[in-house]
Amino acid sequence: MRRIWFAVCAATLVLGGCSGVQVNQDYDPATDFSSMQAYRWESETQDKTGDLRIDNPLRDTRIRAAVERQLAGKGFVKSEDGTSAFLVRYQYTLRQKIESDGAGGGIGFGIGSFGRHGGVAIGTGNNLREYDEGTLTIDFVDAASQILLWRGTGTQRFREYKDPEKASRDINTLVEKILAQFPPQP
């Protein structure tokens, strides 16, 4: 019974550590988000960063389409004539991270011809790996005052794709999780 309990606990810890997208939000609590109906993009294209992995027009198109789809699903309308309550902008950034296997341990017991034996092992987790972490930040800015109203961010391990459909699917998931927080609930 103890082995089953230990296996369940270990599986929970392992799966909990693999939680794909991490999101958060910040906003002005004085903002009445229910009065906002129309939006437009702050700019037609994203500013160049100098990193070809970020400055990808296909990624830009996918992110914009995902944001527009999510906002339309929430009842917001993209303004074509320039009148809007808020502006939308985004920024995608990469930063290098380092991970290790972490420390681990084990306990063993046994019975042999020389009696009972036990042992304890502790591993230091010396396998280090570098990876890139991508963060998508989506801002909603008041169209008249240019004041930031809401910011949502999503962070996940950066991947490059051979399959455009998988790239679109992952971007859609990232944007969906970020905008699930909008409009903020009191």
Secondary structure, 3 states (H helix, E strand, C coil): CHHHHHHHHHHHHHHHCCCCCEEEEEECCCCCHHHCCEEEECCCCCCCCCCCCCCCHHHHHHHHHHHHHHHHHCCCEECCCCCCCEEEEEEEEEEEEEEECCCEEEEEEEEECCEEEEEEEEECCCCEEEEEEEEEEEEEEECCCCCEEEEEEEEEECCCCCCHHHHHHHHHHHHHHHHCCCCCCC
